[in-house]
Amino acid sequence: MEKPLLGAHVSFGKQEQLLGATLEALSYGANTFMFYTGAPQNTKRSGIDLELTSLAHKLMEEQGIDQTKVVVHAPYIINLANNNEKYDFSIRFLKEEIERVERLGIQLLVLHPGSHVGLGSEVGIENIVRALNIVIDSKTNVKICLETMAGKGNECGRTFEEIALILKEMKYPEKVGVCLDTCHIHDAGYSLEDFESVLTEFDEIIGLSKLWVLHINDSKNSRGSHKDRHENVGYGKIGFEILMNVIYHPKLKEIPKILETPYVSIDDTSKIKSYPPYKFEIDMIKNKKMNHNLIEDICNYYKKD
């Protein structure tokens, strides 16, 4: 059976770092993965342990994980669209994050374009372009993947046209591409039921050669809601079969597909605990069959602990 290039959002802890992230991904049956190099809401970062990094690279090679398809997600606190007092901080912190990603030997860095915070999308896009052209130079080895957004609030990147406006102004266009998020484009108004047409539109406006990462998420919301609320695969408004069409689309075979679906909460002896669904979602996707007992199976599995 065909195996998609499929992974999940995993942890990058201070103690085990990239090695721990790789082990977690393997425990889910994944053949790629994505992680933050530190908490996405703050600037606290541990030094990169080169020995752990080397061990992780060796493990990836042994287990058939293509290092060039592993993804880092940039922290949320970076906002390149709003040229306020934190603009220089965002540029500086993104530069530092790129350096960390390079030390880890990872090539793909997903970045939210940012929020213009009332300045208007045109000004926001100009700010993003200016910032990226400061951050990226001829020596940058990391590829920035601008994420398609749901259009919540003042987000930039809610349409393919807005992403294209950024890409066409890059001094180093080969170093900036796109991460397409299924929940986000659904919530932005794109119809995944006709995914072939969506891909055609993407190709005409941006170019499929620029599509470097996919985030696979169902949505809690109706199409065009602009709310950005992820749901477990097959349990949302997009649906299992439509997401399977995306995951197994022949034109997307070589693109890493990352699950960012919600953890499942379990009431265990009057204490709520949350557990990752990825092992079960990956099994379901590989088997190409919807598991209507997914949540129950996850609860039963983790209750054993």
C-alpha positions as CSV (number, residue, x, y, z in Angstrom):
1,M,0.0,0.0,0.0
2,E,1.2,3.5,-0.9
3,K,2.7,5.3,2.1
4,P,2.1,9.1,2.2
5,L,4.8,11.4,3.5
6,L,2.9,11.9,6.7
7,G,3.8,13.2,10.1
8,A,2.6,15.3,13.1
9,H,3.4,18.2,15.3
10,V,5.8,16.8,18.0
11,S,7.7,18.2,21.0
12,F,11.2,19.6,21.1
13,G,12.2,19.4,24.8
14,K,15.3,20.8,26.5
15,Q,16.6,17.4,27.5
16,E,16.3,15.4,24.3
17,Q,15.8,18.1,21.7
18,L,15.8,16.8,18.1
19,L,16.4,13.3,19.2
20,G,13.3,13.3,21.3
21,A,11.3,14.9,18.5
22,T,12.4,12.1,16.1
23,L,11.6,9.4,18.6
24,E,8.1,10.8,19.3
25,A,7.4,11.0,15.5
26,L,8.5,7.4,15.1
27,S,6.2,6.3,18.0
28,Y,3.2,7.6,15.9
29,G,4.3,5.7,12.8
30,A,5.3,8.9,11.1
31,N,7.9,9.3,8.4
32,T,8.3,13.1,8.8
33,F,7.4,15.6,11.5
34,M,7.2,19.3,12.6
35,F,8.2,21.0,15.8
36,Y,8.9,24.4,17.5
37,T,12.5,24.9,18.7
38,G,11.0,26.5,21.9
39,A,7.6,27.7,23.2
40,P,5.8,29.6,20.4
41,Q,4.6,32.3,22.8
42,N,8.0,33.5,24.2
43,T,11.7,33.9,23.4
44,K,13.1,31.3,25.8
45,R,15.4,29.0,23.9
46,S,17.9,26.3,25.0
47,G,21.2,26.0,23.3
48,I,21.3,23.4,20.5
49,D,23.0,20.2,21.6
50,L,25.1,19.1,18.6
51,E,25.5,15.6,20.0
52,L,21.8,15.1,20.3
53,T,21.4,16.6,16.8
54,S,23.9,14.1,15.4
55,L,22.1,11.2,17.0
56,A,18.8,12.4,15.6
57,H,20.2,12.6,12.1
58,K,21.6,9.1,12.4
59,L,18.2,7.8,13.7
60,M,16.4,9.5,10.8
61,E,18.6,7.9,8.3
62,E,18.2,4.5,9.9
63,Q,14.4,4.8,10.0
64,G,14.0,6.3,6.5
65,I,13.0,9.8,7.5
66,D,14.2,12.3,4.9
67,Q,15.9,15.1,6.8
68,T,15.0,17.6,4.0
69,K,11.3,16.9,4.6
70,V,11.3,17.7,8.3
71,V,9.7,21.0,9.3
72,V,10.2,23.6,12.0
73,H,7.4,26.1,12.8
74,A,8.4,29.6,13.6
75,P,7.0,31.1,16.9
76,Y,3.7,33.0,16.9
77,I,5.3,36.0,18.5
78,I,7.0,36.9,15.2
79,N,4.8,39.4,13.4
80,L,6.3,40.9,10.2
81,A,3.1,42.6,9.0
82,N,2.8,45.3,11.7
83,N,5.5,48.0,11.5
84,N,5.3,49.0,15.2
85,E,7.8,49.0,18.1
86,K,8.1,45.2,17.9
87,Y,8.9,45.1,14.2
88,D,12.7,45.1,14.7
89,F,12.3,42.5,17.4
90,S,10.4,40.2,15.0
91,I,13.1,40.6,12.3
92,R,15.9,39.9,14.8
93,F,14.1,36.9,16.4
94,L,13.3,35.4,13.0
95,K,17.0,35.7,12.1
96,E,17.9,33.9,15.3
97,E,15.3,31.2,14.6
98,I,16.7,30.6,11.1
99,E,20.2,30.2,12.6
100,R,18.8,27.6,15.1
101,V,17.1,25.8,12.3
102,E,20.3,25.7,10.3
103,R,22.2,24.3,13.3
104,L,19.7,21.6,13.6
105,G,20.2,20.7,9.9
106,I,16.6,21.4,9.0
107,Q,15.7,23.1,5.7
108,L,11.9,24.0,6.0
109,L,10.6,26.8,8.3
110,V,6.9,27.5,8.3
111,L,6.0,31.1,9.1
112,H,2.7,32.9,9.6
113,P,2.8,36.0,7.4
114,G,1.5,38.2,10.3
115,S,-1.3,40.5,11.3
116,H,-1.4,44.1,10.0
117,V,-3.4,45.1,13.1
118,G,-5.6,47.6,11.4
119,L,-3.0,49.0,9.0
120,G,-4.6,47.3,6.0
121,S,-3.5,44.3,4.0
122,E,-1.6,46.4,1.5
123,V,0.6,48.0,4.1
124,G,0.9,44.7,6.0
125,I,2.2,42.9,2.9
126,E,4.7,45.7,2.2
127,N,6.0,45.3,5.8
128,I,6.3,41.5,5.3
129,V,8.2,41.9,2.1
130,R,10.6,44.4,3.6
131,A,11.2,42.2,6.7
132,L,11.8,39.0,4.7
133,N,14.2,40.8,2.4
134,I,16.2,41.9,5.4
135,V,16.2,38.5,7.0
136,I,17.0,36.4,3.9
137,D,20.3,36.7,2.2
138,S,22.5,34.7,-0.2
139,K,23.9,32.6,2.7
140,T,20.5,31.6,4.1
141,N,20.1,27.8,3.8
142,V,16.6,27.5,5.3
143,K,13.5,27.8,3.1
144,I,10.8,30.0,4.5
145,C,7.2,28.6,3.9
146,L,4.6,31.2,4.3
147,E,1.4,29.6,5.7
148,T,-2.0,30.2,4.1
149,M,-4.2,31.8,6.8
150,A,-7.9,31.6,7.6
151,G,-8.5,35.3,7.5
152,K,-9.2,35.7,11.2
153,G,-8.9,39.3,12.4
154,N,-6.3,41.2,10.4
155,E,-4.3,38.3,9.1
156,C,-2.3,38.6,5.9
157,G,-2.1,35.6,3.6
158,R,-5.8,34.8,3.6
159,T,-5.8,34.4,-0.2
160,F,-3.5,32.9,-2.7
161,E,-3.3,36.4,-4.3
162,E,-2.0,37.9,-1.0
163,I,0.7,35.2,-0.7
164,A,1.7,35.8,-4.4
165,L,2.1,39.5,-3.8
166,I,4.7,38.7,-1.1
167,L,6.5,36.0,-3.2
168,K,6.9,38.2,-6.3
169,E,8.9,40.8,-4.3
170,M,11.5,38.5,-2.8
171,K,15.1,39.2,-3.6
172,Y,15.8,35.5,-3.2
173,P,12.6,33.9,-4.6
174,E,14.1,30.4,-4.5
175,K,14.2,30.6,-0.6
176,V,10.5,31.5,0.0
177,G,7.6,29.2,-0.7
178,V,4.2,28.2,0.8
179,C,2.7,26.0,3.5
180,L,-0.9,25.2,2.6
181,D,-3.1,24.5,5.6
182,T,-6.4,22.6,4.8
183,C,-8.3,24.1,7.8
184,H,-7.1,27.6,7.0
185,I,-8.0,27.6,3.3
186,H,-11.4,26.0,4.1
187,D,-12.1,28.6,6.7
188,A,-10.9,31.3,4.3
189,G,-13.5,30.2,1.8
190,Y,-11.8,27.7,-0.6
191,S,-13.8,24.6,-1.4
192,L,-11.8,21.5,-0.8
193,E,-14.6,19.4,-2.2
194,D,-13.3,20.5,-5.6
195,F,-9.6,20.2,-4.6
196,E,-8.5,19.8,-8.2
197,S,-9.8,23.3,-8.9
198,V,-8.1,24.7,-5.8
199,L,-4.8,23.2,-6.9
200,T,-5.3,24.6,-10.4
201,E,-6.0,28.1,-8.9
202,F,-3.0,27.8,-6.7
203,D,-0.8,26.8,-9.7
204,E,-2.1,29.7,-11.7
205,I,-1.6,32.3,-9.0
206,I,1.5,31.1,-7.2
207,G,2.8,27.9,-8.9
208,L,2.8,24.4,-7.6
209,S,6.6,24.4,-7.5
210,K,6.2,26.8,-4.6
211,L,4.1,24.4,-2.5
212,W,6.6,22.9,0.0
213,V,4.6,21.9,3.1
214,L,1.0,20.8,3.8
215,H,-0.8,21.1,7.1
216,I,-3.5,18.5,7.3
217,N,-6.4,19.5,9.6
218,D,-10.1,19.2,9.6
219,S,-12.1,22.2,10.6
220,K,-14.8,22.8,13.3
221,N,-16.3,25.6,11.2
222,S,-18.3,26.0,8.0
223,R,-16.4,27.1,4.9
224,G,-15.7,30.8,4.8
225,S,-16.1,31.3,8.5
226,H,-12.6,32.9,9.0
227,K,-12.3,31.3,12.5
228,D,-9.3,28.9,12.3
229,R,-10.4,26.1,14.7
230,H,-8.8,22.8,13.9
231,E,-10.6,19.5,14.3
232,N,-9.5,15.8,14.2
233,V,-9.4,14.2,10.8
234,G,-12.8,13.1,9.7
235,Y,-14.6,14.8,12.6
236,G,-15.0,18.3,11.1
237,K,-16.7,20.2,8.3
238,I,-14.1,19.1,5.7
239,G,-14.5,15.4,6.2
240,F,-12.3,12.3,5.9
241,E,-12.7,11.5,2.1
242,I,-11.9,15.1,1.1
243,L,-8.8,15.1,3.3
244,M,-7.8,11.8,1.8
245,N,-8.0,13.3,-1.6
246,V,-5.6,15.9,-0.5
247,I,-3.2,13.6,1.2
248,Y,-3.0,11.1,-1.6
249,H,-3.1,13.5,-4.5
250,P,-0.4,12.4,-7.0
251,K,0.9,16.0,-7.6
252,L,1.6,16.3,-3.8
253,K,3.3,13.0,-3.3
254,E,6.7,14.5,-2.4
255,I,5.4,17.2,-0.1
256,P,5.5,16.6,3.7
257,K,2.0,16.5,5.2
258,I,1.8,17.5,8.9
259,L,-1.1,16.8,11.3
260,E,-1.9,19.7,13.7
261,T,-5.2,18.2,15.0
262,P,-6.4,18.7,18.6
263,Y,-5.3,16.6,21.5
264,V,-8.0,14.5,23.0
265,S,-9.0,15.3,26.6
266,I,-9.6,12.5,29.1
267,D,-11.2,12.9,32.5
268,D,-8.9,10.6,34.6
269,T,-9.8,10.4,38.3
270,S,-11.2,14.0,38.3
271,K,-8.3,15.4,36.5
272,I,-8.5,16.4,32.8
273,K,-5.5,15.2,30.8
274,S,-4.9,15.7,27.1
275,Y,-3.2,13.2,24.7
276,P,-2.0,13.3,21.1
277,P,-4.3,11.7,18.5
278,Y,-1.5,11.3,15.9
279,K,-0.7,7.6,16.2
280,F,-4.4,6.8,15.5
281,E,-5.0,9.4,12.8
282,I,-1.9,8.2,11.0
283,D,-3.0,4.6,11.2
284,M,-6.4,5.6,9.9
285,I,-5.0,7.6,7.0
286,K,-2.6,4.8,6.0
287,N,-5.5,2.3,6.1
288,K,-7.6,4.7,4.0
289,K,-10.6,4.0,6.1
290,M,-12.4,6.3,8.5
291,N,-12.3,5.2,12.1
292,H,-15.6,6.3,13.7
293,N,-14.3,5.1,17.1
294,L,-11.2,7.3,16.9
295,I,-11.8,9.3,20.0
296,E,-12.8,6.3,22.0
297,D,-9.8,4.3,20.8
298,I,-7.4,7.1,21.9
299,C,-9.1,7.4,25.3
300,N,-8.8,3.6,25.8
301,Y,-5.2,3.5,24.8
302,Y,-4.0,6.3,27.1
303,K,-6.2,5.2,30.0
304,K,-3.9,2.1,30.2
305,D,-1.2,4.5,31.4
